[in-house]
């Protein structure tokens, strides 16, 4: 109750959701005209880059170093690599590749989810290496070797976010910057075809996959796994949970300019395979359904219907063997 008669107190989450509903209601669905789609995506891509935050103030040379190389069974090699993100930091990475040299191979940037690190999703990366791909997975800015001051990953992000905010950065923007530096590194490798690079990610890594591919057309094939919904659904449905475990999911101000459908549309008409789990509480199915419906409209308008596929399974929050097999088949077809 409020001390002012007739004016009820409003829960802050309810207030923010009410504001979000107004913004969502103002958004126009993606058009079904090719020219209109291309113009809208060009404008939105510029806005998205601004919302993510600026690049590091002091760019630096990659200066890559392979510090170890181990051979697994089935002639699969695992390299531990470091390269430079900016003048202030190095990126730890793992490269998984076939042992046999066969000239320049296609490559995949694999992006791990929240609570994971560059050692995660190993079966997926090994499966891709067996299929002939070079893969790289980095520690995102809030995991693995980056996470030194606070052992708990959830708490580390709460310590990092205020600092990033002071610099005008978002957590999503920081992750995407490092992902694009991983692509820079791949293009320097003698065993990688610099024009055949794909991107695939799990959970928060799937959302980073969408955003990185929206901004960077070097990613020729896009495969997000268990991490596709709309901000509308996240704000109105997932916000009721006591504490969101992944602050990097959100991009400041995004609903004032569009929604995740607009990010996804910037990937068209490149081949996109969306793999998702119907049981995921983190990424509401209502948003998945709305986003994929608009994407089908976009791909029809661009005459590329066969280049977009959305698969929804009653399974677990992971790159399952089925999802890995579908991803490899998609890569074989388009990369």
PyMOL commands that set and color helices and strands:
alter all, ss='L'
color gray80, all
select helices_A, chain A and resi 12-26+34-52+73-75+122-130+144-146+153-166+171-186+204-215+231-236+238-240+247-249+254-256+260-265+285-301+305-307+321-334
alter helices_A, ss='H'
color red, helices_A
select strands_A, chain A and resi 65-72+76-86+89-98+105-111+134-138+192-202+219-225+271-277+308-313
alter strands_A, ss='S'
color yellow, strands_A
deselect
rebuild
show_as cartoon
